Each structure stands twice: as C-alpha cells, then as structure tokens.
C-alpha cells in the first residue's frame, strides 16, 4: 500500500539521527481498556521504549490521515472517545477510513502495514490475534499479515482466549518464525506457559538482536514473532484462566457476538470475571513488551 504518511516530530528526529524506532498500536487505547487505564498504559509503553534507548511511534489514522508517531494530545483524544466512535483498522479498512476522512485505531495487522510503509520493522503489542476457539474458520488477519509483511512483533504470544494450537499451525503455514524470549513454550497472554513448544528460543537481548539482524539481512517478505511471558508477579494461573475464558466465550456465543466484536467482548468479560486481575496482567505485559522491543531494537543497531 502507498500511504501519504504524516510523521510526528520525534519520529522524524529519530529517523534523521539513526535512533531505532519501535511501533506501537492504538486499539488498546480505543478498544482494549477503559479510560484512564488506556491512556496511562499507552504513555507508559512509550516511556518504556524511551527508557530502553529507542523512539516510540504510536500509529493511528487521525481524520483520514495516517500518522506515524501520534502526539499525546491525539492519544488522549482517542482515549476519551466514546466506545465505538473510532473504528478498528486492519488491512481491509484503510481505503474507507482514509477516503472518508475518519479516524481509526490500528490492529496488529494494521500497525504492521503502516510500520512497514514507514520503514519501521520492530513493533511491540500485547498479544496477536489468532484462530478463535470453536470457530476454526475465524482466523485473525494478524496471522495472514505476519506471513507477508516484514515487521518483527514483540508480544506475549496470542491472546489466551484463542485456540493456541491452531494458531501455531497457521503461523507455521505462513512461514512465520516464532521465537520464545526467555521461554521454550508459547506464552498465553495472561499466563506464562501454554505448554505448546515454540520452534526456537533465546535467553537474552543479545541473542534476540542476533536473530533480528539475521532476519533483516535475509530480506524476506514475512514477519517474525518474539514471544515474551507476562511478568511473573502479574501472571494468572492456567487453571483459573481456562475456566474464566470458557465462561466468557459461552457468554459471547449466547449474546450473538461475532467477528471483530468477539475479542473486545471476551476480554471485557474476562476482566469482570477476574475482578480486574486480568487487566493488571494486561497492563504489565504491554509495558514489558514495549521495554523488551526497545532493548532488542537498540542492541540490533550496535
């Protein structure tokens, strides 16, 4: 896609100086959390990237304009917007939002597309989308984008509300390298270990940076995943989460929730059923992923 990009001043400065840049998504601001948790988390992620020595670039569409490095004012406007007033933007949504001058927060797939257009190849998020439980025909566009857009995504695995074995199968089919960061099994978002082995793992930032450097030299057309477990002090247990997720998914089915509405509905129900502890885990992993992405990006430039 050929975008007319608007760059934030801090991102332009980083590009001119050669400072590594880490892309950040904005659906967490408009759909993932309520105010003020959404803006507090978004700003904390940006600060975590800065503390690692990299430049944060929160990506979104503001009144039809793709923005690489939204300002705090723009992020706050997104955070305070009524739920549903700003669309989630994936690959299919760019023409309509840009053509009609509407605002959009970017999904993982949407962020990857704009990041690649801006020559940013490291991106930190919470968890990627995947194959929905009980609905194997419902495959997130995130997985397909990872198969064709060269951006490295640092995440806490796929959201544990999904069918993780099938998600890993699709990633394999798409040729996406999945690298465990400090883990040999796929993290499951709220929990640290899904018991599903990942094909490769690294112990530290140096090893991760070596893989990122090799991936860049290969000049492939596919993305790559570094999967980072949620910090231990914020993690929930597998047994508890399985029960909670099962209840939340059944509620979504009973209420007739489908498509893009499923994930925010189920995540909201999970927060309710865990008395907010899943929200704390979500915030912790988002900030940790931003920090890790910044550290990997910086080390890969040294």
Order of alpha helices (4+ residues) and beta strands (2+ residues): beta-alpha-beta-alpha-beta-beta-alpha-beta-alpha-beta-alpha-beta-beta-beta-alpha-beta-beta-alpha-beta-beta-alpha-beta-alpha-alpha-alpha
